[in-house]
């Protein structure tokens, strides 16, 4: 018989590699468990949204991809029912427009105005609203992007030429896309602040992104009357109240 002699250096390397594999497998299990938890939470949130709108609806558009996450839609629905806004302004149209319209219909009063800089998306939202039979209380505006001078900088944001209303009670901020410019959603408050009602509420999607955190910090610094609450949703969100 021959003895197999393995150098200590090789043993050390194998030990390190084995330990690394154990850590990788452990992390994979954690990621898998976290993913399953997220799927369950989002499915539960979508069920809650369906329960809140209390309607036998045609199939809703997908709530993944570019659309708002189900837990964000749940928070929007809850805000509408608790705050009972008479005028909702939505920055970026889509599934949230349909959900908001259903909620307003349930309340029996109020309107939803949605701005979208993409003509195709605006048209698709209008079709979906008609399909769901909730177009009467909604208005989707194709608002092209234009340049604004704010605090010494130039920003691309939605044209407000066709939106002349005041006393906005709820603002849902889910646009424009972050790829457009740095802190892309910052102009919302400077351009809309004077149009807000005294008890207005704003909800900002994607609150877990660093740029959104910076935007909220800047808003709070420039408008001391605002108060912000972070919601630990899938993508994070902020609820801001005026005074």
C-alpha positions as CSV (number, residue, x, y, z in Angstrom):
1,X,0.0,0.0,0.0
2,X,1.1,3.5,-0.7
3,X,0.4,6.5,1.5
4,X,-1.0,9.5,-0.3
5,X,0.7,12.6,1.0
6,X,-1.2,15.9,0.4
7,X,0.8,19.0,1.0
8,X,-0.5,21.3,3.8
9,X,-0.8,24.2,1.3
10,X,-3.3,22.2,-0.8
11,X,-5.3,21.2,2.3
12,X,-5.5,24.8,3.3
13,X,-6.7,25.8,-0.2
14,X,-9.3,23.1,-0.3
15,X,-10.5,24.1,3.2
16,X,-11.0,27.7,2.2
17,X,-12.8,26.7,-1.0
18,X,-15.1,24.3,0.9
19,X,-15.9,27.1,3.4
20,X,-16.6,29.5,0.5
21,X,-19.0,26.9,-1.1
22,X,-20.8,26.5,2.2
23,X,-21.2,30.3,2.5
24,X,-22.4,30.6,-1.1
25,X,-25.0,27.8,-0.6
26,X,-26.2,29.5,2.6
27,X,-26.6,32.8,0.9
28,X,-28.5,31.2,-2.0
29,X,-30.9,29.6,0.5
30,X,-31.4,33.0,2.2
31,X,-32.0,34.7,-1.2
32,X,-34.4,32.0,-2.2
33,X,-36.3,32.4,1.1
34,X,-36.4,36.2,0.7
35,X,-37.6,35.9,-2.9
36,X,-40.4,33.6,-1.8
37,X,-41.4,36.0,1.0
38,X,-41.4,38.9,-1.5
39,X,-43.7,36.9,-4.0
40,X,-46.1,36.1,-1.1
41,X,-46.2,39.7,0.2
42,X,-46.8,41.1,-3.3
43,X,-49.5,38.5,-4.0
44,X,-51.1,39.3,-0.7
45,X,-51.0,43.0,-1.5
46,X,-52.6,42.5,-4.9
47,X,-55.4,40.5,-3.2
48,X,-55.9,43.4,-0.8
49,X,-56.1,45.9,-3.7
50,X,-58.8,43.7,-5.3
51,X,-60.7,43.6,-2.0
52,X,-60.4,47.4,-1.5
53,X,-61.8,48.2,-5.0
54,X,-64.6,45.8,-4.2
55,X,-65.4,45.2,-7.9
56,X,-65.8,42.4,-10.3
57,X,-63.2,43.9,-12.7
58,X,-61.9,42.8,-16.0
59,X,-58.3,41.5,-15.6
60,X,-56.0,44.2,-14.4
61,X,-52.9,45.0,-16.4
62,X,-49.7,43.3,-15.1
63,X,-48.3,44.9,-11.9
64,X,-44.7,44.1,-12.6
65,X,-42.1,45.5,-14.9
66,X,-42.6,49.2,-15.3
67,X,-45.9,49.2,-13.4
68,X,-46.1,50.1,-9.7
69,X,-45.6,47.1,-7.3
70,X,-48.7,45.7,-5.7
71,X,-47.7,46.9,-2.2
72,X,-47.4,50.4,-3.5
73,X,-50.8,50.2,-5.1
74,X,-52.2,48.9,-1.8
75,X,-50.8,52.0,0.0
76,X,-52.3,54.3,-2.7
77,X,-55.7,52.6,-2.3
78,X,-55.5,52.9,1.5
79,X,-54.6,56.6,1.2
80,X,-57.5,57.3,-1.1
81,X,-60.0,55.6,1.3
82,X,-58.6,57.3,4.4
83,X,-58.0,60.8,3.0
84,X,-61.0,60.9,0.6
85,X,-59.3,63.3,-1.8
86,X,-61.5,65.3,-4.1
87,X,-58.7,65.8,-6.6
88,X,-55.9,63.3,-7.3
89,X,-52.9,64.2,-9.5
90,X,-50.9,61.3,-10.7
91,X,-47.4,61.8,-12.2
92,X,-47.1,58.9,-14.6
93,X,-50.1,57.0,-15.8
94,X,-50.8,53.3,-15.8
95,X,-52.2,50.6,-13.5
96,X,-52.3,53.1,-10.5
97,X,-54.6,55.3,-12.6
98,X,-57.1,52.4,-12.9
99,X,-56.9,51.5,-9.2
100,X,-57.3,55.2,-8.2
101,X,-60.3,55.5,-10.5
102,X,-62.0,52.4,-9.0
103,X,-61.4,53.8,-5.4
104,X,-62.8,57.2,-6.3
105,X,-65.8,55.5,-7.9
106,X,-66.4,53.6,-4.6
107,X,-66.2,56.8,-2.6
108,X,-68.8,58.4,-4.9
109,X,-66.9,61.7,-5.5
110,X,-63.6,63.0,-6.6
111,X,-61.5,63.0,-9.8
112,X,-58.2,61.7,-11.0
113,X,-55.9,63.6,-13.4
114,X,-52.9,61.8,-14.7
115,X,-49.9,63.2,-16.6
116,X,-47.9,61.1,-18.9
117,X,-45.1,62.3,-21.2
118,X,-45.4,59.3,-23.5
119,X,-48.3,59.6,-25.9
120,X,-48.5,55.8,-26.4
121,X,-48.7,55.2,-22.6
122,X,-51.3,57.9,-22.2
123,X,-53.4,56.4,-25.0
124,X,-53.1,52.9,-23.5
125,X,-54.2,54.1,-20.1
126,X,-57.2,55.7,-21.6
127,X,-58.1,52.4,-23.3
128,X,-57.8,50.5,-20.1
129,X,-59.9,53.0,-18.3
130,X,-62.7,52.6,-20.9
131,X,-62.3,48.9,-20.7
132,X,-62.9,49.0,-17.0
133,X,-65.7,51.5,-17.2
134,X,-64.1,54.1,-14.9
135,X,-63.1,56.8,-17.4
136,X,-65.8,59.2,-16.3
137,X,-63.9,60.4,-13.2
138,X,-60.5,60.4,-14.9
139,X,-58.5,62.6,-17.3
140,X,-55.3,61.4,-18.8
141,X,-53.2,64.3,-20.2
142,X,-50.3,63.7,-22.7
143,X,-48.0,66.2,-21.1
144,X,-44.8,66.5,-23.1
145,X,-41.6,67.2,-21.2
146,X,-40.4,70.8,-21.2
147,X,-37.5,72.6,-19.5
148,X,-37.9,74.4,-16.1
149,X,-35.4,76.6,-14.3
150,X,-35.4,75.6,-10.6
151,X,-32.9,76.6,-8.0
152,X,-30.3,77.5,-10.5
153,X,-30.6,74.3,-12.5
154,X,-32.5,73.1,-15.6
155,X,-34.9,70.3,-15.3
156,X,-37.0,68.3,-17.8
157,X,-40.5,67.8,-16.4
158,X,-44.1,67.5,-17.5
159,X,-45.8,70.5,-19.2
160,X,-48.6,71.9,-17.0
161,X,-50.2,73.9,-19.8
162,X,-53.3,71.6,-19.8
163,X,-53.5,71.2,-16.0
164,X,-54.7,74.5,-14.5
165,X,-56.4,73.2,-11.4
166,X,-55.6,73.9,-7.8
167,X,-56.4,72.4,-4.4
168,X,-54.8,69.0,-5.2
169,X,-55.4,66.7,-2.3
170,X,-53.3,63.7,-3.3
171,X,-50.2,63.5,-5.5
172,X,-49.0,60.1,-6.7
173,X,-45.4,60.5,-7.9
174,X,-44.2,57.7,-10.1
175,X,-42.4,59.6,-12.9
176,X,-40.6,60.7,-14.9
177,X,-38.1,57.8,-15.2
178,X,-34.8,58.1,-13.3
179,X,-32.8,57.6,-16.6
180,X,-34.1,61.0,-17.8
181,X,-31.9,63.0,-15.5
182,X,-30.3,63.2,-12.0
183,X,-33.0,63.4,-9.3
184,X,-35.6,63.2,-12.0
185,X,-38.6,63.5,-9.8
186,X,-37.4,66.5,-7.8
187,X,-39.5,69.2,-9.8
188,X,-42.8,67.7,-8.6
189,X,-42.9,69.6,-5.3
190,X,-41.4,73.0,-6.5
191,X,-43.8,73.1,-9.4
192,X,-46.9,71.9,-7.6
193,X,-46.5,73.2,-4.0
194,X,-48.7,76.3,-4.6
195,X,-51.4,74.1,-6.0
196,X,-51.7,71.7,-3.0
197,X,-54.6,71.9,-0.7
198,X,-53.9,72.7,3.0
199,X,-54.0,69.0,4.0
200,X,-52.5,67.5,0.9
201,X,-50.7,64.2,0.9
202,X,-48.0,63.1,-1.6
203,X,-46.7,59.6,-2.1
204,X,-43.4,58.9,-3.9
205,X,-42.6,55.5,-5.4
206,X,-39.1,53.9,-5.5
207,X,-38.2,55.4,-2.1
208,X,-35.4,52.9,-1.5
209,X,-33.3,54.4,-4.3
210,X,-30.6,56.8,-3.2
211,X,-31.8,59.6,-5.6
212,X,-35.3,59.4,-4.2
213,X,-33.9,59.7,-0.6
214,X,-31.9,62.8,-1.8
215,X,-35.0,64.3,-3.4
216,X,-37.0,63.9,-0.2
217,X,-34.2,65.4,1.9
218,X,-34.1,68.4,-0.5
219,X,-37.9,68.8,-0.4
220,X,-37.9,68.8,3.4
221,X,-35.1,71.4,3.5
222,X,-36.8,73.7,1.0
223,X,-40.3,73.3,2.4
224,X,-40.1,73.1,6.2
225,X,-43.9,72.5,6.5
226,X,-43.6,69.1,4.8
227,X,-43.3,65.9,6.9
228,X,-42.1,62.6,5.5
229,X,-42.6,59.0,6.5
230,X,-40.7,56.1,4.8
231,X,-42.7,53.0,3.9
232,X,-40.5,49.8,3.8
233,X,-42.2,48.4,0.6
234,X,-40.6,46.3,-2.1
235,X,-39.3,49.4,-3.8
236,X,-39.7,51.7,-0.9
237,X,-42.0,54.7,-0.8
238,X,-42.4,58.1,1.0
239,X,-45.6,59.6,2.2
240,X,-45.3,63.4,2.7
241,X,-47.9,65.6,4.3
242,X,-48.3,69.3,4.0
243,X,-48.4,70.8,7.4
